[in-house]
Amino acid sequence: MAVSEGERAPRFNLPDQDGNQVSLDDMRGRWVVLWWYPAASTPG
């Protein structure tokens, strides 16, 4: 699912750096920045 600039993100849950589940709802009212590396932990 692609999200366009200015569009609201869908609800989701992800593990943080310590393995604790964090949901987008937990961050309501705050700025949120997601950072990931699509090829991280892959060979090549």
C-alpha positions in Angstrom: 0.0 0.0 0.0 1.5 3.3 -1.0 0.8 6.6 0.8 1.0 9.9 -1.0 2.4 13.1 0.5 -0.2 14.8 2.6 -2.3 11.7 2.9 -3.0 10.2 6.4 -1.1 7.0 7.2 -3.1 3.9 7.8 -3.2 2.5 11.3 -0.3 0.1 12.1 1.8 -1.5 14.8 5.6 -1.8 14.6 8.3 -3.0 17.0 10.6 -0.2 18.3 14.4 -0.6 18.7 13.8 -2.6 21.9 11.1 -4.9 20.4 8.2 -3.2 22.1 5.1 -2.8 20.0 4.2 0.8 19.2 1.1 1.9 17.3 0.4 5.0 15.3 -2.5 5.6 17.7 0.1 5.9 20.5 1.6 8.9 18.7 -1.6 10.8 18.0 -1.1 14.5 18.3 2.7 14.3 17.8 4.9 14.5 14.8 6.0 11.0 13.7 9.0 10.2 11.5 9.5 6.6 10.2 13.0 5.6 9.0 13.8 2.3 7.4 16.2 0.7 5.0 14.3 -1.4 2.5 17.4 -3.6 1.8 18.6 -3.8 5.4 19.5 -7.4 6.6 19.4 -8.7 3.0 22.3 -10.2 1.1 23.9 -8.2 -1.7 
